[in-house]
Amino acid sequence: MQRDTIIPESRDTAFRDLIIRSPGGEKLLTCMQCGICAGSCPVSHEMDYTPRQLVRMIQLGLKKEVLNSNTIWICTDCFSCSVRCPRGIYPTELMETLKPIAMKEGIRNRNAKFDNVFADVVKKNGRASEFLLISKYSISEPGMIKQAPFGLALISKGKLPLSIDKMEDARELEAIFRIGEKTGEEAKVKKETVPEKPENVNEEEVTEK
């Protein structure tokens, strides 16, 4: 993958300092780029930037690149990187810190198809039916047709139940989804109505002036 040249104007030190002060970011500056986190990650091959690269990008203040990376969404929270880091850095917690920041900036997961299908199945049934989940996702993702033989094998061996188990009373769950949807809409409206601050502006300097 071709990388753009890093120029001083692309660096946001305020973003870097914010992450360093956040949970999981306290020891970021001690990273020695050994690569143990990247080598331990079971899904690093699907990431545009490995955890090691993402940490370095945060050190450099590359806000745009970090928040638009698919790495923070692909992380499975397995904690392999956090357990093995010789510097005591917790990349897993770091991912959870970056997600809400990205969402606040209006950035959404580019690989959100599965997440949306999963949420839809749970919202309607109260539980995650494996058969419904795979079926609905396959419709939205044509590439899944390649997995058909594997799916049929699972069904024939009784490993993929076709029955759909539903929650008896899903009112509380529906309320949770309504709150989430309302919060998302409010955040969207707020972003559209509030003018953005110029990049790399130090709030303290502006206040003093």
SESE-404231 format. One record per residue: residue number from 1; residue in three letters; y, z, x of N, C-alpha, C in turn; chain. Coordinates in steps of 0.1 Angstrom, whole numbers, padded with zeros to 4 digits, always signed. Each point is the difference from the previous one (the first is absolute). Layout:
<rs>
+-----+--------+-------+-------+-------+-------+-------+-------+-------+-------+-------+--------+
: num : residu :   nc2 :   nc3 :   nc1 :  cac2 :  cac3 :  cac1 :   cc2 :   cc3 :   cc1 : chaine :
+-----+--------+-------+-------+-------+-------+-------+-------+-------+-------+-------+--------+
: NUM :    Ala :     Y :     Z :     X :     Y :     Z :     X :     Y :     Z :     X :      A :
...
+-----+--------+-------+-------+-------+-------+-------+-------+-------+-------+-------+--------+
</rs>
This chain:
<rs>
+-----+--------+-------+-------+-------+-------+-------+-------+-------+-------+-------+--------+
: num : residu :   nc2 :   nc3 :   nc1 :  cac2 :  cac3 :  cac1 :   cc2 :   cc3 :   cc1 : chaine :
+-----+--------+-------+-------+-------+-------+-------+-------+-------+-------+-------+--------+
:   1 :    Met : -0012 : +0000 : +0008 : +0012 : +0000 : -0008 : +0012 : +0000 : +0009 :      A :
:   2 :    Gln : +0010 : -0009 : -0003 : +0012 : -0001 : +0008 : +0010 : +0011 : -0003 :      A :
:   3 :    Arg : +0005 : +0007 : +0009 : +0010 : +0011 : -0002 : +0014 : -0005 : +0004 :      A :
:   4 :    Asp : +0009 : +0004 : -0008 : +0014 : -0003 : +0003 : +0005 : +0009 : +0011 :      A :
:   5 :    Thr : +0010 : -0006 : +0008 : +0006 : +0008 : +0010 : +0008 : +0012 : -0005 :      A :
:   6 :    Ile : -0001 : +0011 : +0005 : +0007 : +0012 : -0004 : +0014 : +0000 : +0006 :      A :
:   7 :    Ile : +0010 : +0000 : -0009 : +0014 : +0001 : +0005 : +0006 : +0013 : -0005 :      A :
:   8 :    Pro : +0010 : +0004 : +0008 : +0007 : +0013 : -0003 : +0004 : +0002 : -0015 :      A :
:   9 :    Glu : +0005 : -0011 : -0006 : +0005 : +0000 : -0014 : -0011 : +0003 : -0010 :      A :
:  10 :    Ser : -0013 : -0003 : +0004 : -0011 : +0002 : -0009 : -0005 : +0015 : +0000 :      A :
:  11 :    Arg : +0006 : +0008 : +0008 : -0005 : +0014 : +0001 : +0008 : +0009 : -0008 :      A :
:  12 :    Asp : -0007 : +0009 : -0008 : +0007 : +0010 : -0008 : -0004 : +0014 : +0004 :      A :
:  13 :    Thr : +0009 : +0006 : +0008 : -0003 : +0013 : +0006 : +0000 : +0011 : -0011 :      A :
:  14 :    Ala : +0007 : -0002 : -0011 : +0001 : +0010 : -0011 : -0014 : +0000 : -0007 :      A :
:  15 :    Phe : -0006 : -0012 : -0001 : -0014 : +0000 : -0006 : -0010 : +0007 : +0009 :      A :
:  16 :    Arg : +0001 : -0003 : +0013 : -0009 : +0006 : +0010 : +0001 : +0015 : -0001 :      A :
:  17 :    Asp : +0013 : +0005 : +0000 : +0002 : +0015 : +0000 : -0005 : +0006 : -0013 :      A :
:  18 :    Leu : +0001 : -0007 : -0011 : -0005 : +0005 : -0013 : -0015 : +0001 : +0000 :      A :
:  19 :    Ile : -0007 : -0009 : +0006 : -0015 : +0001 : +0000 : -0004 : +0011 : +0010 :      A :
:  20 :    Ile : +0007 : +0001 : +0011 : -0004 : +0011 : +0009 : +0002 : +0014 : -0006 :      A :
:  21 :    Arg : +0009 : +0001 : -0009 : +0003 : +0013 : -0006 : -0010 : +0002 : -0012 :      A :
:  22 :    Ser : -0007 : -0010 : -0004 : -0009 : +0001 : -0012 : -0014 : +0005 : +0004 :      A :
:  23 :    Pro : -0008 : +0005 : -0010 : -0013 : +0004 : +0003 : -0008 : -0011 : +0006 :      A :
:  24 :    Gly : -0007 : +0003 : +0011 : -0008 : -0010 : +0007 : +0008 : -0007 : +0011 :      A :
:  25 :    Gly : +0013 : +0002 : +0001 : +0008 : -0007 : +0010 : +0005 : +0008 : +0011 :      A :
:  26 :    Glu : -0003 : +0013 : +0000 : +0006 : +0009 : +0010 : -0004 : -0003 : +0014 :      A :
:  27 :    Lys : -0012 : -0006 : +0002 : -0004 : -0003 : +0014 : +0000 : -0015 : +0003 :      A :
:  28 :    Leu : +0006 : -0008 : -0008 : +0000 : -0014 : +0002 : +0005 : -0005 : +0014 :      A :
:  29 :    Leu : +0010 : +0007 : +0005 : +0006 : -0004 : +0013 : -0009 : +0003 : +0011 :      A :
:  30 :    Thr : -0011 : +0008 : -0002 : -0009 : +0003 : +0011 : -0011 : -0010 : +0001 :      A :
:  31 :    Cys : -0001 : -0010 : -0009 : -0011 : -0010 : +0000 : +0000 : -0008 : +0013 :      A :
:  32 :    Met : -0011 : -0001 : +0007 : -0002 : -0007 : +0012 : -0006 : -0013 : -0001 :      A :
:  33 :    Gln : -0002 : -0005 : -0013 : -0005 : -0013 : -0003 : -0014 : -0002 : +0007 :      A :
:  34 :    Cys : -0009 : +0010 : -0002 : -0013 : -0001 : +0006 : -0009 : -0009 : -0008 :      A :
:  35 :    Gly : +0003 : -0001 : -0013 : -0008 : -0009 : -0009 : -0012 : +0006 : -0007 :      A :
:  36 :    Ile : -0002 : +0013 : +0002 : -0011 : +0007 : -0006 : +0001 : -0001 : -0016 :      A :
:  37 :    Cys : +0012 : +0001 : -0005 : +0001 : -0001 : -0015 : -0004 : -0013 : -0005 :      A :
:  38 :    Ala : +0004 : -0011 : +0007 : -0003 : -0014 : -0004 : -0015 : -0002 : +0001 :      A :
:  39 :    Gly : -0006 : +0005 : +0011 : -0014 : -0002 : +0002 : -0009 : +0009 : -0009 :      A :
:  40 :    Ser : +0006 : +0010 : -0006 : -0008 : +0009 : -0009 : +0002 : -0005 : -0015 :      A :
:  41 :    Cys : +0010 : -0008 : -0002 : +0003 : -0004 : -0014 : -0010 : -0010 : -0005 :      A :
:  42 :    Pro : -0007 : +0003 : -0011 : -0010 : -0009 : -0006 : +0005 : -0013 : -0006 :      A :
:  43 :    Val : +0013 : +0000 : -0003 : +0006 : -0011 : -0007 : +0012 : -0007 : +0008 :      A :
:  44 :    Ser : +0001 : +0003 : +0013 : +0011 : -0005 : +0008 : -0001 : -0015 : +0001 :      A :
:  45 :    His : -0012 : -0006 : -0002 : -0001 : -0015 : +0000 : +0007 : -0007 : -0011 :      A :
:  46 :    Glu : +0003 : +0008 : -0011 : +0007 : -0005 : -0012 : +0015 : +0002 : +0001 :      A :
:  47 :    Met : +0004 : +0008 : +0010 : +0015 : +0003 : +0001 : +0007 : -0010 : +0008 :      A :
:  48 :    Asp : +0013 : -0002 : -0004 : +0008 : -0009 : +0008 : +0005 : +0007 : +0013 :      A :
:  49 :    Tyr : +0001 : +0014 : -0001 : +0003 : +0008 : +0012 : -0010 : +0012 : +0000 :      A :
:  50 :    Thr : -0006 : +0002 : +0012 : -0009 : +0012 : +0001 : +0008 : +0013 : -0001 :      A :
:  51 :    Pro : -0006 : +0011 : -0002 : +0007 : +0013 : +0000 : +0008 : +0002 : +0013 :      A :
:  52 :    Arg : -0006 : -0004 : +0011 : +0007 : +0002 : +0013 : +0013 : -0009 : +0000 :      A :
:  53 :    Gln : -0001 : -0012 : -0004 : +0012 : -0009 : -0001 : +0010 : +0006 : -0009 :      A :
:  54 :    Leu : -0004 : +0005 : -0012 : +0009 : +0005 : -0010 : +0008 : +0012 : +0006 :      A :
:  55 :    Val : -0007 : +0009 : +0007 : +0007 : +0011 : +0006 : +0010 : -0004 : +0010 :      A :
:  56 :    Arg : -0003 : -0010 : +0008 : +0010 : -0005 : +0010 : +0012 : -0007 : -0007 :      A :
:  57 :    Met : -0003 : -0007 : -0011 : +0011 : -0006 : -0008 : +0009 : +0011 : -0005 :      A :
:  58 :    Ile : -0005 : +0011 : -0005 : +0008 : +0011 : -0005 : +0009 : +0006 : +0011 :      A :
:  59 :    Gln : -0006 : +0001 : +0012 : +0007 : +0005 : +0012 : +0012 : -0009 : +0003 :      A :
:  60 :    Leu : -0002 : -0013 : -0002 : +0011 : -0010 : +0002 : +0010 : -0001 : -0011 :      A :
:  61 :    Gly : -0003 : +0006 : -0012 : +0009 : +0000 : -0011 : -0001 : -0013 : -0008 :      A :
:  62 :    Leu : -0012 : -0007 : +0000 : -0001 : -0013 : -0007 : -0003 : +0003 : -0014 :      A :
:  63 :    Lys : +0010 : +0004 : -0008 : -0002 : +0004 : -0014 : -0005 : -0011 : -0008 :      A :
:  64 :    Lys : +0006 : -0012 : +0000 : -0005 : -0011 : -0008 : -0014 : -0004 : +0002 :      A :
:  65 :    Glu : -0004 : -0001 : +0013 : -0014 : -0004 : +0003 : -0010 : +0011 : -0004 :      A :
:  66 :    Val : +0004 : +0012 : +0002 : -0009 : +0011 : -0004 : -0003 : +0001 : -0015 :      A :
:  67 :    Leu : +0011 : +0000 : -0007 : -0001 : +0002 : -0015 : -0006 : -0013 : -0007 :      A :
:  68 :    Asn : +0001 : -0011 : +0007 : -0006 : -0012 : -0006 : -0014 : -0003 : +0005 :      A :
:  69 :    Ser : -0005 : +0009 : +0009 : -0014 : -0002 : +0005 : -0010 : +0004 : -0011 :      A :
:  70 :    Asn : -0012 : -0007 : +0000 : -0010 : +0004 : -0009 : -0008 : +0011 : +0005 :      A :
:  71 :    Thr : +0002 : +0005 : +0012 : -0008 : +0011 : +0006 : +0001 : +0012 : -0008 :      A :
:  72 :    Ile : +0012 : +0004 : -0005 : +0001 : +0012 : -0007 : -0007 : +0000 : -0014 :      A :
:  73 :    Trp : -0003 : -0012 : -0005 : -0007 : -0001 : -0013 : -0015 : -0001 : +0002 :      A :
:  74 :    Ile : -0004 : -0005 : +0012 : -0015 : -0003 : +0002 : -0006 : +0013 : +0005 :      A :
:  75 :    Cys : +0007 : +0009 : +0007 : -0006 : +0012 : +0005 : -0008 : +0007 : -0011 :      A :
:  76 :    Thr : -0012 : +0004 : +0004 : -0010 : +0006 : -0010 : +0001 : +0016 : +0000 :      A :
:  77 :    Asp : +0009 : +0006 : +0008 : +0001 : +0014 : +0001 : -0013 : +0007 : +0005 :      A :
:  78 :    Cys : -0007 : -0007 : +0009 : -0013 : +0005 : +0005 : +0002 : +0011 : +0011 :      A :
:  79 :    Phe : +0012 : +0001 : +0006 : +0005 : +0010 : +0010 : -0007 : -0002 : +0013 :      A :
:  80 :    Ser : -0007 : -0011 : +0002 : -0007 : -0002 : +0014 : +0011 : -0001 : +0011 :      A :
:  81 :    Cys : +0011 : -0006 : -0003 : +0010 : -0001 : +0010 : +0007 : +0013 : +0003 :      A :
:  82 :    Ser : +0002 : +0008 : -0011 : +0006 : +0013 : +0002 : -0008 : +0010 : +0007 :      A :
:  83 :    Val : -0013 : -0001 : -0002 : -0010 : +0010 : +0006 : -0001 : -0003 : +0015 :      A :
:  84 :    Arg : +0001 : -0013 : +0004 : -0003 : -0004 : +0014 : +0012 : -0002 : +0008 :      A :
:  85 :    Cys : +0012 : +0001 : -0005 : +0012 : -0002 : +0008 : +0002 : +0011 : +0010 :      A :
:  86 :    Pro : +0000 : -0004 : +0013 : +0002 : +0011 : +0011 : +0013 : +0006 : +0000 :      A :
:  87 :    Arg : +0010 : -0006 : -0007 : +0014 : +0006 : +0000 : +0002 : +0009 : -0013 :      A :
:  88 :    Gly : -0010 : +0000 : -0009 : +0002 : +0008 : -0012 : +0009 : -0007 : -0010 :      A :
:  89 :    Ile : +0001 : -0013 : +0000 : +0008 : -0007 : -0010 : -0009 : -0003 : -0012 :      A :
:  90 :    Tyr : +0006 : +0000 : -0012 : -0008 : -0002 : -0012 : +0004 : -0013 : -0007 :      A :
:  91 :    Pro : -0005 : -0011 : +0005 : +0004 : -0013 : -0007 : -0003 : -0001 : -0015 :      A :
:  92 :    Thr : -0010 : +0007 : -0004 : -0004 : +0000 : -0014 : +0012 : +0006 : -0009 :      A :
:  93 :    Glu : +0005 : +0012 : +0005 : +0011 : +0006 : -0007 : +0013 : -0009 : +0001 :      A :
:  94 :    Leu : +0001 : -0007 : +0011 : +0011 : -0009 : +0002 : +0000 : -0011 : -0011 :      A :
:  95 :    Met : -0012 : -0006 : -0003 : -0001 : -0010 : -0010 : +0005 : +0005 : -0013 :      A :
:  96 :    Glu : -0004 : +0012 : -0004 : +0004 : +0006 : -0012 : +0015 : +0003 : -0001 :      A :
:  97 :    Thr : +0006 : +0002 : +0012 : +0015 : +0001 : +0001 : +0007 : -0013 : -0003 :      A :
:  98 :    Leu : -0006 : -0011 : +0006 : +0007 : -0013 : -0001 : -0001 : -0006 : -0014 :      A :
:  99 :    Lys : -0011 : +0002 : -0007 : -0002 : -0006 : -0013 : +0012 : +0002 : -0010 :      A :
: 100 :    Pro : +0004 : +0013 : -0002 : +0011 : +0002 : -0010 : +0013 : -0006 : +0005 :      A :
: 101 :    Ile : +0002 : +0000 : +0013 : +0012 : -0006 : +0006 : +0000 : -0015 : -0003 :      A :
: 102 :    Ala : -0011 : -0006 : +0002 : -0001 : -0014 : -0003 : +0003 : -0003 : -0015 :      A :
: 103 :    Met : -0006 : +0008 : -0008 : +0001 : -0002 : -0015 : +0015 : +0002 : -0004 :      A :
: 104 :    Lys : +0007 : +0010 : +0006 : +0014 : +0003 : -0003 : +0008 : -0012 : +0004 :      A :
: 105 :    Glu : -0004 : -0007 : +0011 : +0007 : -0012 : +0005 : -0003 : -0012 : -0009 :      A :
: 106 :    Gly : -0009 : +0001 : -0010 : -0003 : -0011 : -0008 : -0012 : -0009 : +0005 :      A :
: 107 :    Ile : -0007 : +0005 : +0011 : -0011 : -0007 : +0006 : -0013 : +0004 : -0007 :      A :
: 108 :    Arg : -0007 : -0010 : -0004 : -0013 : +0003 : -0007 : -0012 : -0006 : +0009 :      A :
: 109 :    Asn : -0011 : +0006 : -0002 : -0012 : -0004 : +0007 : -0003 : -0014 : -0003 :      A :
: 110 :    Arg : -0001 : -0008 : +0011 : -0003 : -0015 : -0002 : -0015 : -0001 : -0004 :      A :
: 111 :    Asn : -0008 : +0010 : +0002 : -0014 : -0001 : -0003 : -0003 : +0009 : -0012 :      A :
: 112 :    Ala : +0009 : +0000 : -0010 : -0001 : +0009 : -0011 : -0009 : -0004 : -0012 :      A :
: 113 :    Lys : -0007 : -0012 : +0001 : -0008 : -0004 : -0011 : -0011 : +0010 : -0003 :      A :
: 114 :    Phe : -0007 : +0005 : +0010 : -0011 : +0009 : -0003 : +0006 : +0013 : -0006 :      A :
: 115 :    Asp : +0011 : +0005 : +0006 : +0006 : +0012 : -0005 : +0004 : -0001 : -0015 :      A :
: 116 :    Asn : +0005 : -0012 : -0004 : +0004 : -0002 : -0014 : -0012 : -0001 : -0009 :      A :
: 117 :    Val : -0011 : -0006 : +0004 : -0012 : -0001 : -0008 : -0006 : +0014 : -0001 :      A :
: 118 :    Phe : +0000 : +0007 : +0011 : -0006 : +0014 : -0001 : +0008 : +0009 : -0010 :      A :
: 119 :    Ala : +0013 : -0001 : +0001 : +0009 : +0008 : -0009 : -0002 : -0004 : -0014 :      A :
: 120 :    Asp : -0002 : -0013 : -0003 : -0002 : -0005 : -0013 : -0013 : +0005 : -0006 :      A :
: 121 :    Val : -0011 : +0000 : +0008 : -0013 : +0004 : -0005 : +0000 : +0015 : -0003 :      A :
: 122 :    Val : +0006 : +0008 : +0009 : +0001 : +0015 : -0002 : +0009 : +0003 : -0012 :      A :
: 123 :    Lys : +0011 : -0007 : -0002 : +0009 : +0002 : -0011 : -0007 : -0002 : -0013 :      A :
: 124 :    Lys : -0008 : -0010 : -0001 : -0006 : -0004 : -0013 : -0013 : +0008 : -0003 :      A :
: 125 :    Asn : -0007 : +0005 : +0010 : -0013 : +0006 : -0002 : +0000 : +0015 : +0005 :      A :
: 126 :    Gly : +0010 : +0004 : +0008 : +0000 : +0014 : +0005 : -0009 : +0002 : +0012 :      A :
: 127 :    Arg : -0008 : -0010 : +0003 : -0009 : +0001 : +0012 : -0001 : -0014 : +0006 :      A :
: 128 :    Ala : -0004 : +0000 : +0013 : -0001 : -0013 : +0007 : -0014 : -0006 : -0001 :      A :
: 129 :    Ser : -0002 : -0009 : -0010 : -0012 : -0007 : -0001 : -0002 : -0010 : +0011 :      A :
: 130 :    Glu : -0010 : +0001 : +0008 : -0002 : -0009 : +0012 : -0002 : -0014 : -0005 :      A :
: 131 :    Phe : -0007 : -0002 : -0011 : -0003 : -0014 : -0005 : +0013 : -0006 : -0005 :      A :
: 132 :    Leu : +0008 : +0007 : -0008 : +0012 : -0005 : -0005 : +0010 : -0003 : +0012 :      A :
: 133 :    Leu : +0000 : +0009 : +0009 : +0010 : -0001 : +0011 : -0003 : -0013 : +0008 :      A :
: 134 :    Ile : -0013 : -0002 : +0004 : -0004 : -0012 : +0007 : +0002 : -0012 : -0008 :      A :
: 135 :    Ser : -0003 : +0000 : -0013 : +0001 : -0012 : -0008 : +0015 : -0004 : -0001 :      A :
: 136 :    Lys : +0009 : +0009 : -0004 : +0014 : -0003 : -0001 : +0006 : -0004 : +0013 :      A :
: 137 :    Tyr : -0003 : +0006 : +0011 : +0005 : -0003 : +0012 : -0004 : -0014 : +0005 :      A :
: 138 :    Ser : -0013 : -0004 : -0003 : -0005 : -0013 : +0003 : +0008 : -0011 : -0007 :      A :
: 139 :    Ile : +0004 : +0003 : -0012 : +0008 : -0010 : -0008 : +0013 : -0003 : +0007 :      A :
: 140 :    Ser : +0007 : +0011 : +0005 : +0013 : -0002 : +0006 : -0001 : -0004 : +0015 :      A :
: 141 :    Glu : -0012 : +0001 : +0006 : -0001 : -0004 : +0014 : -0012 : -0009 : +0002 :      A :
: 142 :    Pro : +0002 : -0013 : -0001 : -0010 : -0011 : +0001 : -0010 : +0002 : +0011 :      A :
: 143 :    Gly : +0005 : +0005 : +0012 : -0008 : +0002 : +0011 : -0012 : +0009 : -0002 :      A :
: 144 :    Met : +0001 : +0008 : -0010 : -0011 : +0009 : -0003 : -0013 : -0006 : -0004 :      A :
: 145 :    Ile : +0001 : -0013 : -0004 : -0012 : -0008 : -0005 : -0011 : +0000 : +0011 :      A :
: 146 :    Lys : +0004 : +0001 : +0013 : -0009 : +0001 : +0011 : -0009 : +0012 : +0000 :      A :
: 147 :    Gln : +0005 : +0011 : -0007 : -0008 : +0012 : -0001 : -0009 : +0001 : -0012 :      A :
: 148 :    Ala : -0001 : -0011 : -0008 : -0008 : +0000 : -0012 : -0015 : +0003 : +0003 :      A :
: 149 :    Pro : -0006 : -0007 : +0010 : -0014 : +0004 : +0003 : -0002 : +0014 : +0003 :      A :
: 150 :    Phe : +0009 : +0006 : +0008 : -0001 : +0014 : +0003 : +0001 : +0009 : -0013 :      A :
: 151 :    Gly : +0009 : -0004 : -0009 : +0002 : +0007 : -0012 : -0012 : +0000 : -0009 :      A :
: 152 :    Leu : -0006 : -0012 : -0001 : -0012 : -0002 : -0008 : -0012 : +0008 : +0006 :      A :
: 153 :    Ala : -0001 : +0001 : +0013 : -0010 : +0008 : +0006 : +0002 : +0015 : -0003 :      A :
: 154 :    Leu : +0012 : +0005 : +0000 : +0003 : +0013 : -0004 : -0004 : +0003 : -0014 :      A :
: 155 :    Ile : +0003 : -0009 : -0009 : -0004 : +0001 : -0014 : -0015 : +0001 : -0002 :      A :
: 156 :    Ser : -0007 : -0009 : +0007 : -0015 : -0001 : -0002 : -0006 : +0013 : +0005 :      A :
: 157 :    Lys : +0006 : +0007 : +0010 : -0006 : +0012 : +0006 : +0005 : +0012 : -0007 :      A :
: 158 :    Gly : +0008 : -0002 : -0011 : +0006 : +0012 : -0007 : +0010 : +0007 : +0007 :      A :
: 159 :    Lys : +0006 : -0006 : +0010 : +0011 : +0007 : +0008 : +0014 : -0003 : -0006 :      A :
: 160 :    Leu : +0001 : -0009 : -0009 : +0013 : -0003 : -0006 : -0002 : +0001 : -0016 :      A :
: 161 :    Pro : +0002 : +0012 : -0005 : -0003 : +0001 : -0015 : +0010 : -0008 : -0008 :      A :
: 162 :    Leu : -0005 : -0006 : -0011 : +0008 : -0009 : -0008 : +0006 : +0008 : -0012 :      A :
: 163 :    Ser : -0004 : +0013 : -0002 : +0006 : +0008 : -0010 : +0014 : +0004 : +0003 :      A :
: 164 :    Ile : +0008 : +0002 : -0010 : +0014 : +0004 : +0002 : +0002 : +0014 : -0005 :      A :
: 165 :    Asp : +0003 : +0009 : +0009 : +0001 : +0014 : -0004 : +0015 : +0003 : -0003 :      A :
: 166 :    Lys : +0003 : +0005 : -0012 : +0014 : +0002 : -0003 : +0003 : +0015 : -0002 :      A :
: 167 :    Met : +0012 : +0004 : +0002 : +0005 : +0013 : -0002 : +0002 : +0003 : -0014 :      A :
: 168 :    Glu : -0005 : +0011 : -0005 : +0001 : +0003 : -0014 : +0015 : +0002 : -0005 :      A :
: 169 :    Asp : +0007 : +0007 : +0007 : +0014 : +0002 : -0003 : +0009 : -0004 : +0012 :      A :
: 170 :    Ala : +0006 : -0011 : -0001 : +0008 : -0006 : +0011 : +0015 : +0002 : -0002 :      A :
: 171 :    Arg : +0004 : +0009 : -0009 : +0015 : +0002 : -0003 : +0008 : +0005 : +0012 :      A :
: 172 :    Glu : -0006 : +0009 : +0007 : +0007 : +0006 : +0012 : +0001 : -0011 : +0011 :      A :
: 173 :    Leu : -0010 : -0008 : +0001 : +0000 : -0011 : +0010 : +0010 : -0010 : -0004 :      A :
: 174 :    Glu : +0001 : -0004 : -0012 : +0010 : -0009 : -0005 : +0014 : +0005 : +0002 :      A :
: 175 :    Ala : +0002 : +0013 : -0001 : +0013 : +0006 : +0002 : +0004 : -0002 : +0015 :      A :
: 176 :    Ile : -0010 : +0002 : +0009 : +0003 : -0001 : +0014 : +0004 : -0014 : +0004 :      A :
: 177 :    Phe : -0007 : -0010 : -0006 : +0004 : -0014 : +0002 : +0014 : -0003 : -0005 :      A :
: 178 :    Arg : +0003 : +0005 : -0012 : +0014 : -0002 : -0006 : +0010 : +0005 : +0010 :      A :
: 179 :    Ile : -0002 : +0012 : +0005 : +0010 : +0007 : +0009 : +0002 : -0009 : +0012 :      A :
: 180 :    Gly : -0012 : -0005 : +0006 : +0001 : -0008 : +0012 : +0007 : -0013 : -0003 :      A :
: 181 :    Glu : -0003 : -0006 : -0011 : +0007 : -0013 : -0003 : +0015 : +0002 : -0003 :      A :
: 182 :    Lys : +0004 : +0011 : -0006 : +0014 : +0003 : -0003 : +0007 : +0003 : +0014 :      A :
: 183 :    Thr : -0006 : +0007 : +0009 : +0006 : +0003 : +0013 : +0002 : -0013 : +0008 :      A :
: 184 :    Gly : -0010 : -0009 : -0001 : +0001 : -0012 : +0007 : +0011 : -0009 : -0005 :      A :
: 185 :    Glu : +0002 : +0000 : -0013 : +0011 : -0008 : -0007 : +0013 : +0006 : +0004 :      A :
: 186 :    Glu : +0001 : +0013 : +0000 : +0013 : +0007 : +0003 : +0004 : -0003 : +0015 :      A :
: 187 :    Ala : -0010 : +0000 : +0009 : +0003 : -0003 : +0014 : +0004 : -0014 : +0002 :      A :
: 188 :    Lys : -0006 : -0009 : -0008 : +0004 : -0014 : +0001 : +0014 : -0003 : -0005 :      A :
: 189 :    Val : +0004 : +0007 : -0011 : +0013 : -0001 : -0006 : +0011 : +0005 : +0010 :      A :
: 190 :    Lys : -0004 : +0012 : +0006 : +0009 : +0006 : +0009 : +0003 : -0008 : +0012 :      A :
: 191 :    Lys : -0010 : -0007 : +0005 : +0001 : -0008 : +0012 : +0009 : -0013 : -0003 :      A :
: 192 :    Glu : -0001 : -0005 : -0013 : +0007 : -0012 : -0003 : +0015 : +0003 : -0003 :      A :
: 193 :    Thr : +0003 : +0013 : -0003 : +0014 : +0004 : -0004 : +0008 : +0006 : +0012 :      A :
: 194 :    Val : -0008 : +0006 : +0009 : +0007 : +0007 : +0011 : +0001 : -0010 : +0012 :      A :
: 195 :    Pro : +0013 : -0002 : +0005 : +0001 : -0010 : +0011 : -0006 : +0006 : +0013 :      A :
: 196 :    Glu : -0006 : -0009 : +0008 : -0007 : +0004 : +0012 : +0010 : +0003 : +0011 :      A :
: 197 :    Lys : -0003 : +0010 : +0009 : +0008 : +0003 : +0011 : -0002 : -0010 : +0011 :      A :
: 198 :    Pro : +0010 : -0003 : +0008 : -0002 : -0009 : +0011 : -0010 : +0006 : +0010 :      A :
: 199 :    Glu : -0009 : -0008 : +0006 : -0010 : +0005 : +0009 : +0007 : +0006 : +0012 :      A :
: 200 :    Asn : -0008 : +0010 : +0006 : +0004 : +0007 : +0012 : +0014 : +0007 : -0001 :      A :
: 201 :    Val : +0003 : +0004 : -0012 : +0012 : +0008 : -0002 : -0003 : +0015 : +0001 :      A :
: 202 :    Asn : +0007 : +0007 : +0008 : -0003 : +0014 : +0001 : +0008 : +0008 : -0010 :      A :
: 203 :    Glu : -0007 : +0007 : -0009 : +0007 : +0007 : -0012 : +0010 : +0010 : +0005 :      A :
: 204 :    Glu : -0003 : +0007 : +0011 : +0009 : +0011 : +0005 : +0013 : -0006 : +0005 :      A :
: 205 :    Glu : -0001 : -0012 : +0007 : +0012 : -0006 : +0005 : +0009 : -0005 : -0012 :      A :
: 206 :    Val : -0007 : -0005 : -0010 : +0008 : -0005 : -0012 : +0007 : +0012 : -0007 :      A :
: 207 :    Thr : -0007 : +0011 : -0001 : +0006 : +0012 : -0006 : +0012 : +0005 : +0008 :      A :
: 208 :    Glu : -0002 : +0000 : +0013 : +0011 : +0005 : +0008 : +0013 : -0008 : -0001 :      A :
: 209 :    Lys : -0002 : -0014 : -0001 : +0011 : -0009 : -0001 : +0007 : +0002 : -0013 :      A :
+-----+--------+-------+-------+-------+-------+-------+-------+-------+-------+-------+--------+
</rs>
